[in-house]
Protein backbone atom coordinates (compact mmCIF):
# COMPACT_ATOMS: atom_id res chain seq x y z
CA UNK A 1 0.00 0.00 0.00
CA UNK A 2 1.82 3.14 -1.11
CA UNK A 3 1.53 6.18 1.13
CA UNK A 4 2.33 9.83 0.50
CA UNK A 5 2.69 13.19 2.17
CA UNK A 6 -0.60 15.05 1.76
CA UNK A 7 0.49 18.23 3.55
CA UNK A 8 3.68 19.52 5.15
CA UNK A 9 4.38 22.75 7.03
CA UNK A 10 7.08 23.87 9.47
CA UNK A 11 5.67 24.46 12.96
CA UNK A 12 7.29 27.87 13.33
CA UNK A 13 6.01 29.39 10.07
CA UNK A 14 2.51 30.09 8.78
CA UNK A 15 3.03 28.02 5.66
CA UNK A 16 5.67 26.54 3.36
CA UNK A 17 5.94 29.75 1.27
CA UNK A 18 6.83 31.80 4.36
CA UNK A 19 9.42 29.18 5.31
CA UNK A 20 10.97 29.43 1.82
CA UNK A 21 11.18 33.22 2.11
CA UNK A 22 12.73 33.11 5.61
CA UNK A 23 15.43 30.42 5.69
CA UNK A 24 17.66 30.01 8.76
CA UNK A 25 20.92 31.96 8.77
CA UNK A 26 23.06 28.80 8.79
CA UNK A 27 21.63 26.12 6.49
CA UNK A 28 24.23 23.62 7.74
CA UNK A 29 23.41 24.05 11.45
CA UNK A 30 19.64 24.12 11.86
CA UNK A 31 16.66 22.04 12.92
CA UNK A 32 12.90 22.38 13.10
CA UNK A 33 9.66 20.55 13.71
CA UNK A 34 7.24 19.88 10.87
CA UNK A 35 3.53 19.06 10.81
CA UNK A 36 2.95 16.34 8.21
CA UNK A 37 -0.29 14.73 7.04
CA UNK A 38 0.23 11.25 5.57
CA UNK A 39 -2.24 8.94 3.87
CA UNK A 40 -2.68 6.28 1.25
CA UNK A 41 -2.09 7.27 -2.37
CA UNK A 42 -5.44 7.93 -4.05
CA UNK A 43 -7.25 8.76 -0.81
CA UNK A 44 -8.06 12.20 0.58
CA UNK A 45 -7.81 10.88 4.15
CA UNK A 46 -4.68 11.15 6.23
CA UNK A 47 -3.20 11.02 9.71
CA UNK A 48 -1.21 13.84 11.26
CA UNK A 49 2.37 13.51 12.48
CA UNK A 50 5.13 15.71 13.88
CA UNK A 51 8.73 15.14 12.83
CA UNK A 52 11.96 16.86 13.76
CA UNK A 53 14.30 17.48 10.83
CA UNK A 54 17.91 18.48 11.52
CA UNK A 55 21.33 18.86 9.99
CA UNK A 56 24.18 16.80 11.50
CA UNK A 57 25.70 19.93 13.10
CA UNK A 58 22.44 20.68 14.94
CA UNK A 59 22.08 17.22 16.49
CA UNK A 60 24.18 18.16 19.54
CA UNK A 61 21.81 21.00 20.44
CA UNK A 62 18.84 18.68 20.04
CA UNK A 63 20.39 15.98 22.21
CA UNK A 64 21.16 18.56 24.91
CA UNK A 65 17.45 19.40 25.03
CA UNK A 66 16.46 15.72 25.21
CA UNK A 67 15.36 15.30 21.60
CA UNK A 68 16.64 13.44 18.58
CA UNK A 69 15.80 14.19 14.96
CA UNK A 70 13.61 11.81 13.02
CA UNK A 71 15.14 12.87 9.71
CA UNK A 72 18.64 14.15 8.93
CA UNK A 73 19.39 16.48 6.03
CA UNK A 74 22.74 17.83 4.87
CA UNK A 75 21.29 21.30 4.31
CA UNK A 76 18.25 22.88 5.96
CA UNK A 77 16.84 24.24 2.71
CA UNK A 78 13.25 23.70 1.62
CA UNK A 79 14.08 21.37 -1.27
CA UNK A 80 16.30 19.09 0.82
CA UNK A 81 13.79 18.98 3.67
CA UNK A 82 10.78 18.19 1.49
CA UNK A 83 12.67 15.55 -0.50
CA UNK A 84 13.89 13.89 2.71
CA UNK A 85 10.41 13.85 4.28
CA UNK A 86 8.82 12.49 1.09
CA UNK A 87 11.48 9.79 0.69
CA UNK A 88 11.33 8.65 4.32
CA UNK A 89 7.52 8.50 4.25
CA UNK A 90 7.43 6.58 0.96
CA UNK A 91 9.98 4.07 2.27
CA UNK A 92 7.64 3.27 5.18
CA UNK A 93 4.69 2.44 2.92
CA UNK A 94 5.09 -1.29 2.34
CA UNK A 95 2.38 -3.64 3.58
CA UNK A 96 -0.91 -2.46 5.06
CA UNK A 97 -1.62 0.86 6.82
CA UNK A 98 -0.96 -0.63 10.28
CA UNK A 99 2.51 -1.82 9.22
CA UNK A 100 3.27 1.55 7.61
CA UNK A 101 2.06 3.32 10.75
CA UNK A 102 4.38 1.23 12.93
CA UNK A 103 7.33 2.23 10.72
CA UNK A 104 6.32 5.91 10.64
CA UNK A 105 6.11 5.97 14.44
CA UNK A 106 9.80 5.04 14.70
CA UNK A 107 10.79 8.52 13.51
CA UNK A 108 7.62 10.64 13.84
CA UNK A 109 5.09 11.45 16.56
CA UNK A 110 1.61 10.28 15.56
CA UNK A 111 -1.49 12.39 16.37
CA UNK A 112 -3.01 9.52 18.37
CA UNK A 113 0.20 8.60 20.22
CA UNK A 114 -0.53 7.43 23.76
CA UNK A 115 -4.32 7.44 23.47
CA UNK A 116 -6.06 4.44 25.02
CA UNK A 117 -7.53 1.91 22.61
CA UNK A 118 -5.75 3.28 19.55
CA UNK A 119 -2.86 0.82 19.37
Secondary structure, 3 states (H helix, E strand, C coil): CCEEEEEEEECCCCCHHHHHHCCCCCCCCCEEEEEEEEEECCCCCCEEEEEEEECHHHHHHHHHCCCCCCEECCCCCHHHHHHHHHHHHHHCCCCCHHHHHHHHCCCCEECCCCCCCCC
